[in-house]
């Protein structure tokens, strides 16, 4: 039988290895994304034109979300993939799809870290930006007010981009 301090150290090492594995998986996923066809514009002269992106990005994100869900709600890969998919749809101006993913990411982050975590505020801010673009200013203002309240009482900065 191992002494108590060694068993505790072994458990800590196991948790650190698990986190490292998750980050390695995330890095491999991001490397795969970077190998996709570069973004193109349908009309290079019009910079306001919506960019077209390969459906492969969406498929990979959805696949990653499905795989991450198997690992459990606390898996950081699940949250980052939901947030990335929301941003992907947001950039494509697919507002309803983006809103659904921001909602999922928001609820997941609230479950993991509590409703007053700075990362919750970061998701709220990005979601509010989407709602403003989707011509839903009242909902956007409510989310921004909540994000501002969280950040006003927070002692740390958000980690999410």
N, C-alpha and C positions, 0 to 999 in steps of 0.2 A: 504494500500500500504506500502511496506517495504521501509525503508530508503535506500539510494543508497549504503552505505557501507555494509549493511546486504545483499542486493541483490548480490553484488560483491562477498562477502564471500560465499554465497550459491552456486554461479556458480563455484567458486574455489573448494569447497567441492565436488560438483558434478563431476568435472573433476578428482579429486583425487580418488573418489569412483570408477569411470570408470576404471582408471588405476589399482586400486587394484583388481577389478573384472577380468581384463585381466590377471593379474599375477596369480590369483587363478586358472583361467582356464588353464594357461600354466603349473602351478605346478601339477594340476590334470592330465594333459596330460603326463607329465614326469613321474608321479607315475605309470600311465598305462604302459608306455614304460618299466619301470624297472621291471614290472611284467611279461614281455615277457620271453620266453625261453632264457637262456643265450647263448651267442655266442659259437659256437663250430667250431673246425677245422676238415676238412675232413680227415686229416692225422696228428695226433699230433706230429709225429717225424719231419715233415717238417714244420718249422715255416714260411716259405715263401709262403705256400699254402694260397689261398684266403679263408677268413673266410666265413662261411655260416650263414645267419641270417634269421629269420623267415619272411615270406612275410607280416606278421601282422604289422611289424614296418612300412613298406612302405605304407600299406593300411591306417594305422592310421595317418601317416603324410599327405597323400593325402586327407584324410577326413578332417583333421584339416585345411589344406590349403583351401579346398572348403568352409568350414564354415567361416574361417577368411576373405575370399574374400567378403562374404556377408556383413561383418562389415565395409568394405572399405579399401582403399589402405593404409591409415595412421595407421591401426591396427598393433601394434608391434608383435602380434601373427602371422600375415601373413608373415612378414619378417623373423622372427626366424624360422618358419616352413619351408619356402623355403630354408633357409640356412641349416637347419638340413637335409632336404631331399637331398640337393646337397652333403652334407658331407656323408650321408648314401650311395648314389650312388658312390661317390668318393672312399670310403672305400671298396666298392665291385668291384672297378675297372670298373664300368659301365660309362666310360668317356663321352660318348655322352649325356646320361641322366643327369649326373652331370653338364656338361657344360651348358645345357639348364636351369637348376635350378639356377646355379650361375649367369647366365645372367639375369634371372628374378629377383633374389635378388638384383643384382647390379643396375638394372634399377629402381627398387622400392626404394632402398635406395637413389639413386641420385635424384629421384623425391621428396622424403620426406625431405632430408637434404642438397641437393645440391651436385654437382659433386666433391667438394673438402673437403668433410667431412672425418675425420679419419676412420670412419666405412666403407666408400667406399674403402679406402686403404686396410682395413683388408680383405674385400671380394675379391679385386683385387689380393692380395697376395695369398690367398687360391686358387683362380681360376688359377693363374699362376702356382702354384704347380701342379695342375691337368694337365695343358697343358704340363708341363715338363714331367710328368709321361706318358702322351699320345704321347710323342715324337713330340711335336709341340713347339720347343724351341724359334722360332722367335716370335710367338704370346705371349709366356710366358714372354719373355724379354720385350716386349712392355708393358704388364700389370704391370710388376714389376717396370719399369721405371716410369709409371704413378703413381703407389702407392708410390714410393720413393719421387716423386715431391710433392704429397699431404702431406705426412708426414713431409717433409722438411719445409713446410710453415704452418704447423698446430701448434696450441698452446695446444691442448689436445690429449689424447691418445684414441685409438680405444676401443670401448666397446665390440664389437663382439669377440668371442674366435678365 
